[in-house]
Amino acid sequence: VLGKQLPPGEQAAIQARQLLARHGVVTRESLAGEFGAWEWHPIYQELQRLELRGEVRRGLFVQGLPGLQFALPEVVERLRDAAAASTESAYADDALVLLSACDPANLYGPALEDGPRTANGEPLTFARIPSTWLVQQRGFPVLLIEDTGSSLQTIQGADEGAASAALTVWLAHLARFASRVSVKRWNGESVLNGPGQAVLEAAGFYRDYDGMSWAR
């Protein structure tokens, strides 16, 4: 049953805060993955009001993200810390960073025009849910991990060495709370007898009856 229709201003205020919570950095492009009555003009006006109250900052926080950008102050600080950490590391680990899909610092999820594509040529798109992770190298996606590791997708432009290194980063994180994971699909197809099997074997996975498994 649908609830009472909210006044436009109140609805825009709620939607603006939802976008900030979901995306971290909000632009007009953030509406691409939303369904229903989402209009940029009233949301933009609400973001301006939040900026005047000091609750939101406006600027160019992410290179390559088109249009005006709004972000919560804590997100801006996290982005600055991440940039500083990457600089200080001097790319000693090739700047591989594992992010939860729900992390405000993750700018991907909805398909972006001229955005990254998976190895099979499809636009990179995924749900922002806790069972999904993304490994990035200097801000560019390298490996998408979905369904708590059951499905892995590599990204166009990332070579096999980068994918292997991304697996190592993911497994180091996984070892903190999980004892076993089973990968069943690699780039949309069965992982068995395909290119993904050799990559996973090199990372310490073993063949199981319907996939490739890893255990600590």
N, C-alpha and C positions, 0 to 999 in steps of 0.2 A: 504494500500500500504506500503510495507516494505521500510524503509529508507536505506541510504547508509551504507554498512558494515563498522564498525569502526575498526581501527587498533587494534590488540590484546592488546597492552599496554594501550591504551586509554579506551578500553572496560573494562579491569580489574580494572582500576582506578575508573570508574563509579560504577562497581559492588561492589567493596570494600566499597565505601562510602554508597551505598544502604544497604549493610548488616549491617554496623555500625548503620545506622539510624533505621533499622527495629528491630535489635536484641539487641543492646546495647553492649553485650558481644559476640564476634564472634569467632567461632571455625569451624573446617571443617564440623562439624555436622550441621552448620547453612545452608549449601547448600541443606539439605535434602528436604526442602519445596519449593525450587526454580525450575522453569521449563525453559528449553532452554539451551543455551550454557554457563553453569556455570562450570568453571574448577578451582579447588582449587589452583593448583600450581601458575598460574599467579596472582591470587588474593592474595595468601600468600606473593608473592614477593612485591606486591603493599603495603600490610599491613606493611611489613618490611621497605619499603621506608618511609611510613607515620610515623613509629616509629622513624626512624633516624631524621626526621624533627621535632619531638616532638609533632606531631598531634595525635598520638595514643600511648597507653601504652600496654606493653605485660606483662603477669604474670599469676598467678593462683588466679583469683578473686572470682570464684564460685566453692565451693566444690562439687564434683560429676560430674562436666561438663568435658567430656574427651578432651584431646588434648591441644595444645597451645591455649591461650586465648588472644584476642586483644579487647581493649575497648577505647572509647574516654575518655579523662581525666575527663570530667564532670560526666560521668557514673560511673567511679571509685569512685569519691567523693560521689556520691549519694549512692552507695553500702556501702561505709564506714559509712556514716551517718545513713543508715538504720540499719547496724549492731550495731552501738553505741547506737541507740535509743532502739533497742531490749534488749541490755544488761542493759541499765539504767532502763528500765521498770521492770526488773526482772521478766518478763513474767506475770505481773499482769493481763494482758488481754489475756494471752495465745498467745501473739505475733501474733494476727490476723491482717493482713494487706490487704487492698483492693487495687488492681492495675488495671488500665486500660490495656487492651490487647495491646495497642499502647505504653505503658510506656517502655522506654529502660531498666528499671530494671526488667521487666517481661522476664523471660528466657524460657517460655513455648509457645506453639503454634503448631509448627510442631510435629508430632509424634516422640518420642525418643525411641531408643532401650533400653529396660529395664526401661522405664520411667513410670510415673504414669498412672493408668488406671481408667476409670470412674466406677461407681458402677455396670454397666452392663457388665464390662469386656473388653470394647473397649479401645484402646490406647487414652490417652488424647490428643486431637488435636482440634484446633479452629483457626478462622481467626483473624488476628491482626487488628481489626477495632474498631472504637469508641463505638459501641453499645455492646461491650463485656467486661466483667470484670472478674477478678479472685481473690478470697480470699485465702490467704496463711497463714499457721501457721508454723512459724519458717522455712520459705522457701519452705514448701511442700503444694501443692494445696489442698484445702478443698472443695471449691464450685466454679463451673463455671457458670457464668451468661451470657446468650447470648440473642440476639434479644431484647436489652433494657429491659431484665427481663422476657420476654415471656417464655424463656426456661431455666431451672436450672438443673445442673447435679452435683451430689455429687461424691466424689472420693473414691476409695477403700482405706481402712485404716483409713478413717475419720468416727467417730461414729456420731450418731444422735445429741448428744450434741454439737459437733464441728460444724455440719451443722447449728444448731439453732443459735449458736453464730456468725457464718459467716453471716447469714441472718440479724442479728442485726447490724453488721458492715456495710453491704451493705445498709440497710434501713436508717441508720444515714447519710450516704453519699447522698442517693437518696432524702432525705427530704430537702436538700439544694436547689434543682432546680426542683423537680417534685412533683406534688400533688397526683398522682395516678399511680399505676402499676398493670398489670394483668398478672399472671403466668398461662400459659396454659399447659406446659409440664414439667414433673419431671422425670429425668433419661430416656428421650426418649419416655415416654408414657404420656397419659392424666393424669393431676394432680388430677383430681376428682376421688374419691373412691379408692385412692391408698395411699401408705405410706407418700407421700409428702403432702397430704392434712392435716394430723394431725400436721405435723411439721410447716406448714404455718399458720394454725389456732392458734397454740401456739405463733407464732410471731406477731399475730394481723391481719392476713388476714381473709377475709370472702368469703364465696362461692358466685360466680357469675354464670351467666347462662352457661358459657363455660370454667370457670377456677376459680382461686382464686385471689381476688383483695385486694389491700391495698391502703388506702387513708389517708392523713394527715389532 
